[in-house]
């Protein structure tokens, strides 16, 4: 977008590596959840919170120039709904119906249980925490949690981020480039302070304050770091090697410090994921094709839970188990995208 102070938000070429990076991030989440849910200590490629944050950084980087190109609220929301909702509704409904096969209840008891309908209503409304489980499903000592799909918690944060874009965009454009950037800095700084305040009240990681801190600290902060990087994209490209060097040094020498995890991590991880995604075009061929990473993210958790229900962690070696989970998840993602998601995309 141009105004009297010059370029504010910047569009990017399609010759980038973003799809490859998204695939990497989605498999990082899959491996991490496989470790937790199966009890097998797979090597963690990245922290789940950081990986989710990186997804949101890329989203924040892209959403503002996207709204800039099509500044109609109706068109913007329509594109977001078409992109996000079909596969999301599909996984919620399919899981609710098909998991009757693994429930300890009879078919009649399962579909007459109020928990079935509460699950559908809560999850379709993005209030997953109100009813994360289905009646008689994934229960017993073999399961770390009875949650059907522990990955869906990010969706409410994603929609809140999307809904904030038109308001923040208009404020930034009205203020102009320099003061608009200051506003973005202020949003990020305020969110970091809010996250620290919420964590100070949290008694443990399962408290409501910790949950709110994850939403504001992981979702909103990283999202607006992405928007901030986009507003400095010309400077970012000019000093890209310096930025890479500084980020790597901070990870190497400050990565275990409290200041890094509470303040610096969103900037460092966000800068690194943007750098790898957009510097060079080594992954351009894959990035021009369909992106299944979202569907992989949606499907992997119930696939892992189903593997535990089948007793596969005891029957298969660690490598073969992970490979089986990955292959089944990718097959379901392909089906979801081609049968459901693709049909709703804007031509």
C-alpha positions as CSV (number, residue, x, y, z in Angstrom):
1,X,0.0,0.0,0.0
2,X,1.4,3.4,-0.9
3,X,0.6,6.8,0.6
4,X,2.5,10.0,1.2
5,X,5.2,8.2,3.2
6,X,5.8,5.4,0.7
7,X,5.4,1.7,0.8
8,X,3.9,0.1,4.0
9,X,3.0,-3.5,3.3
10,X,4.8,-5.5,0.6
11,X,3.7,-8.3,-1.6
12,X,6.1,-11.1,-2.5
13,X,6.9,-13.2,-5.5
14,X,5.4,-16.7,-5.8
15,X,9.0,-18.0,-6.4
16,X,9.6,-18.6,-2.7
17,X,10.2,-21.5,-0.3
18,X,7.1,-21.0,1.9
19,X,5.3,-24.3,1.2
20,X,8.5,-26.3,1.9
21,X,8.9,-24.4,5.2
22,X,5.2,-25.0,6.1
23,X,5.6,-28.8,5.4
24,X,8.7,-28.8,7.7
25,X,6.7,-27.0,10.4
26,X,3.7,-29.3,10.1
27,X,5.9,-32.4,10.5
28,X,7.7,-30.8,13.5
29,X,4.3,-30.6,15.2
30,X,3.5,-34.2,14.1
31,X,6.7,-35.6,15.5
32,X,6.4,-33.7,18.8
33,X,2.8,-34.9,19.3
34,X,3.8,-38.4,18.4
35,X,6.4,-38.3,21.2
36,X,3.9,-37.1,23.8
37,X,1.0,-39.3,22.8
38,X,2.9,-42.6,22.1
39,X,5.5,-42.2,24.9
40,X,8.4,-42.8,22.4
41,X,11.1,-40.2,22.7
42,X,11.4,-39.0,19.1
43,X,14.0,-36.3,18.6
44,X,12.2,-32.9,18.7
45,X,13.1,-30.8,15.7
46,X,11.6,-27.7,17.3
47,X,9.4,-26.7,20.3
48,X,5.7,-26.9,19.4
49,X,5.1,-23.4,20.7
50,X,7.8,-22.0,18.5
51,X,6.6,-24.0,15.5
52,X,3.0,-22.8,15.9
53,X,4.4,-19.3,16.3
54,X,6.3,-19.6,13.0
55,X,3.1,-20.6,11.3
56,X,1.5,-17.4,12.6
57,X,4.5,-15.3,11.6
58,X,4.1,-16.4,8.0
59,X,0.3,-15.7,8.3
60,X,0.8,-12.2,9.7
61,X,3.4,-11.5,7.0
62,X,1.0,-12.4,4.3
63,X,-2.4,-11.2,5.6
64,X,-1.7,-7.5,5.5
65,X,-0.6,-7.3,1.8
66,X,-3.4,-9.7,1.0
67,X,-5.9,-7.2,2.6
68,X,-4.1,-4.4,0.8
69,X,-4.7,-6.0,-2.6
70,X,-8.4,-6.7,-1.8
71,X,-9.5,-4.2,0.9
72,X,-13.1,-5.3,0.9
73,X,-14.1,-6.7,4.2
74,X,-16.6,-9.0,2.6
75,X,-14.1,-10.3,0.1
76,X,-11.4,-10.7,2.7
77,X,-13.6,-12.7,5.1
78,X,-14.9,-14.8,2.2
79,X,-11.4,-15.8,1.2
80,X,-10.4,-16.6,4.8
81,X,-13.6,-18.7,5.2
82,X,-13.0,-20.6,1.9
83,X,-9.4,-21.3,2.9
84,X,-9.9,-22.3,6.5
85,X,-13.4,-23.6,7.1
86,X,-14.0,-26.5,4.7
87,X,-11.1,-28.7,5.9
88,X,-11.7,-27.7,9.5
89,X,-15.4,-28.6,9.4
90,X,-14.5,-31.8,7.6
91,X,-12.1,-33.0,10.3
92,X,-14.4,-32.1,13.1
93,X,-17.4,-33.9,11.6
94,X,-15.6,-36.9,10.3
95,X,-13.8,-37.5,13.6
96,X,-17.0,-37.2,15.5
97,X,-18.9,-39.7,13.3
98,X,-16.1,-42.2,12.5
99,X,-14.7,-42.5,16.0
100,X,-17.8,-44.4,17.1
101,X,-15.8,-47.3,15.9
102,X,-13.3,-47.0,18.7
103,X,-15.7,-45.9,21.4
104,X,-16.4,-48.1,24.4
105,X,-20.1,-47.2,24.0
106,X,-22.5,-48.9,21.7
107,X,-23.5,-47.1,18.5
108,X,-26.9,-46.1,20.0
109,X,-25.3,-45.0,23.2
110,X,-22.6,-43.0,21.4
111,X,-24.9,-41.0,19.1
112,X,-27.5,-40.5,21.9
113,X,-24.8,-39.2,24.4
114,X,-24.9,-35.4,24.9
115,X,-21.1,-35.4,24.7
116,X,-21.2,-36.2,21.0
117,X,-23.3,-33.1,20.3
118,X,-21.3,-30.9,22.7
119,X,-18.2,-31.9,20.9
120,X,-19.6,-30.9,17.5
121,X,-21.0,-27.6,18.8
122,X,-17.9,-26.6,20.8
123,X,-15.4,-27.5,18.1
124,X,-17.3,-26.0,15.2
125,X,-17.5,-22.8,17.3
126,X,-13.7,-23.0,17.9
127,X,-14.3,-23.5,21.7
128,X,-12.4,-26.8,21.7
129,X,-11.5,-26.5,25.3
130,X,-15.1,-26.8,26.4
131,X,-15.4,-30.3,24.9
132,X,-12.2,-31.8,23.6
133,X,-13.3,-35.4,24.0
134,X,-15.9,-37.8,22.6
135,X,-17.9,-40.3,24.7
136,X,-15.9,-43.4,25.3
137,X,-13.2,-42.4,22.9
138,X,-9.4,-42.6,23.6
139,X,-10.0,-43.4,27.3
140,X,-7.9,-45.6,29.5
141,X,-4.3,-45.9,30.8
142,X,-2.8,-46.1,27.4
143,X,-3.7,-42.6,26.5
144,X,-1.9,-39.4,27.7
145,X,-5.1,-37.5,27.0
146,X,-8.6,-38.3,25.9
147,X,-8.6,-35.2,23.6
148,X,-9.6,-36.1,20.0
149,X,-7.7,-33.3,18.4
150,X,-5.4,-31.3,20.5
151,X,-4.2,-29.2,17.6
152,X,-7.4,-27.4,17.1
153,X,-6.8,-24.9,19.9
154,X,-4.9,-22.5,17.5
155,X,-8.0,-22.0,15.3
156,X,-9.8,-19.5,17.6
157,X,-6.6,-17.5,17.8
158,X,-6.2,-17.6,14.1
159,X,-9.6,-16.2,13.5
160,X,-9.1,-13.5,16.1
161,X,-5.9,-12.5,14.3
162,X,-7.7,-12.4,10.9
163,X,-10.5,-10.3,12.3
164,X,-8.0,-7.8,13.7
165,X,-6.3,-7.2,10.3
166,X,-8.8,-4.8,8.8
167,X,-8.8,-2.5,11.8
168,X,-5.1,-2.5,12.3
169,X,-4.5,-2.1,8.5
170,X,-6.7,1.0,8.3
171,X,-5.0,2.5,11.4
172,X,-1.5,1.9,10.0
173,X,-2.4,3.3,6.5
174,X,-4.0,6.3,8.1
175,X,-0.9,7.0,10.2
176,X,1.5,6.6,7.4
177,X,4.6,4.4,7.1
178,X,6.7,5.7,10.0
179,X,4.0,6.1,12.6
180,X,2.3,3.0,11.3
181,X,5.4,1.0,12.0
182,X,5.5,2.5,15.5
183,X,1.9,1.3,16.0
184,X,2.9,-2.2,15.0
185,X,5.9,-2.0,17.4
186,X,3.5,-0.9,20.1
187,X,1.1,-3.8,19.4
188,X,3.9,-6.4,19.6
189,X,5.4,-4.8,22.8
190,X,2.0,-4.6,24.5
191,X,1.2,-8.2,23.7
192,X,4.6,-9.4,25.1
193,X,3.9,-7.4,28.3
194,X,0.4,-8.9,28.5
195,X,1.8,-12.4,28.1
196,X,4.4,-11.8,30.9
197,X,1.6,-10.5,33.1
198,X,-0.6,-13.5,32.5
199,X,2.2,-15.9,33.1
200,X,2.9,-14.2,36.5
201,X,-0.6,-15.2,37.6
202,X,-0.5,-18.7,36.2
203,X,-0.2,-21.4,38.9
204,X,0.7,-24.1,36.3
205,X,0.7,-24.7,32.6
206,X,-2.9,-25.9,32.6
207,X,-4.4,-22.8,34.3
208,X,-6.6,-20.4,32.5
209,X,-3.9,-17.7,32.7
210,X,-1.4,-20.0,31.0
211,X,-3.9,-20.8,28.3
212,X,-4.5,-17.1,27.7
213,X,-0.7,-16.5,27.7
214,X,-0.3,-19.1,25.0
215,X,-2.9,-17.4,22.9
216,X,-1.4,-13.9,23.3
217,X,2.2,-15.0,23.5
218,X,2.3,-17.6,20.8
219,X,-0.5,-16.5,18.4
220,X,-0.9,-12.8,18.5
221,X,2.7,-11.8,19.2
222,X,4.1,-14.0,16.3
223,X,1.3,-12.9,14.0
224,X,2.1,-9.2,14.5
225,X,5.9,-9.8,14.3
226,X,5.1,-11.2,10.8
227,X,3.2,-8.0,10.0
228,X,6.1,-5.9,11.4
229,X,8.7,-7.7,9.3
230,X,6.6,-7.2,6.2
231,X,6.5,-3.5,6.8
232,X,10.3,-3.5,6.9
233,X,10.7,-6.0,4.0
234,X,12.9,-3.8,1.9
235,X,15.3,-3.2,4.8
236,X,15.1,-6.9,5.7
237,X,16.3,-7.9,2.3
238,X,19.0,-5.3,2.3
239,X,20.5,-6.5,5.6
240,X,19.4,-10.2,5.3
241,X,22.8,-11.6,6.0
242,X,23.4,-9.4,9.1
243,X,19.9,-10.4,10.3
244,X,20.6,-14.1,9.9
245,X,24.0,-13.7,11.7
246,X,22.4,-11.8,14.6
247,X,19.5,-14.3,15.0
248,X,21.8,-17.3,15.0
249,X,24.1,-15.7,17.6
250,X,21.1,-14.9,19.8
251,X,19.9,-18.6,19.6
252,X,23.4,-19.9,20.3
253,X,24.3,-17.7,23.2
254,X,21.0,-16.5,24.7
255,X,18.6,-19.3,23.7
256,X,18.3,-20.7,27.3
257,X,17.8,-17.3,29.0
258,X,14.5,-16.0,30.4
259,X,14.8,-12.8,28.4
260,X,15.1,-14.7,25.2
261,X,12.0,-16.8,25.8
262,X,9.8,-14.0,27.0
263,X,10.9,-11.1,24.7
264,X,13.4,-12.0,21.9
265,X,12.1,-15.4,20.7
266,X,9.2,-14.1,18.6
267,X,11.5,-11.7,16.8
268,X,14.3,-14.3,16.3
269,X,12.1,-17.2,15.3
270,X,9.9,-15.0,13.2
271,X,12.9,-13.5,11.4
272,X,14.4,-16.9,10.8
273,X,11.3,-18.5,9.4
274,X,10.7,-15.5,7.0
275,X,14.4,-15.6,6.0
276,X,14.3,-19.3,5.1
277,X,10.9,-18.9,3.4
278,X,11.7,-15.9,1.2
279,X,15.5,-15.7,0.7
280,X,16.3,-17.6,-2.5
281,X,14.0,-19.8,-4.5
282,X,15.3,-23.3,-3.8
283,X,11.8,-24.5,-2.9
284,X,9.9,-22.5,-5.5
285,X,8.8,-25.5,-7.5
286,X,7.0,-27.1,-4.6
287,X,5.6,-23.7,-3.5
288,X,3.8,-23.2,-6.8
289,X,1.8,-26.4,-6.1
290,X,-1.0,-27.3,-3.6
291,X,-0.2,-26.7,0.0
292,X,-1.3,-29.7,2.2
293,X,0.4,-28.5,5.4
294,X,-2.8,-27.1,6.9
295,X,-4.6,-30.5,6.3
296,X,-1.6,-32.4,7.7
297,X,-1.8,-30.2,10.8
298,X,-5.5,-30.8,11.2
299,X,-5.4,-34.6,10.8
300,X,-2.2,-35.8,12.5
301,X,-3.5,-35.7,16.2
302,X,-6.4,-38.1,15.8
303,X,-4.2,-40.3,13.6
304,X,-1.7,-40.6,16.4
305,X,-4.5,-41.3,19.0
306,X,-5.9,-44.0,16.7
307,X,-2.4,-45.6,16.5
308,X,-2.3,-45.7,20.3
309,X,-5.8,-47.3,20.4
310,X,-4.6,-50.0,17.9
311,X,-1.6,-50.7,20.2
312,X,0.9,-49.9,17.4
313,X,3.5,-48.3,19.7
314,X,3.9,-51.8,21.3
315,X,3.8,-53.7,18.0
316,X,5.9,-51.6,15.8
317,X,9.4,-50.1,16.0
318,X,9.7,-46.4,16.6
319,X,10.8,-45.5,13.0
320,X,8.1,-47.6,11.3
321,X,5.4,-46.3,13.7
322,X,6.3,-42.7,12.9
323,X,6.5,-43.5,9.2
324,X,3.1,-45.1,9.3
325,X,1.5,-42.2,11.1
326,X,3.1,-39.7,8.6
327,X,1.9,-41.7,5.6
328,X,-1.7,-42.1,6.9
329,X,-1.8,-38.4,7.8
330,X,-0.6,-37.3,4.4
331,X,-3.1,-39.6,2.6
332,X,-5.9,-38.2,4.7
333,X,-4.6,-34.6,4.0
334,X,-4.6,-35.4,0.2
335,X,-8.1,-36.7,0.4
336,X,-9.3,-33.7,2.4
337,X,-7.7,-31.1,0.1
338,X,-8.8,-32.7,-3.2
339,X,-12.3,-33.7,-2.2
340,X,-13.2,-30.8,0.1
341,X,-10.7,-27.9,0.4
342,X,-9.9,-27.4,-3.3
343,X,-13.5,-27.1,-4.3
344,X,-14.0,-23.9,-2.2
345,X,-10.9,-22.0,-3.2
346,X,-11.3,-18.7,-5.1
347,X,-10.6,-19.4,-8.8
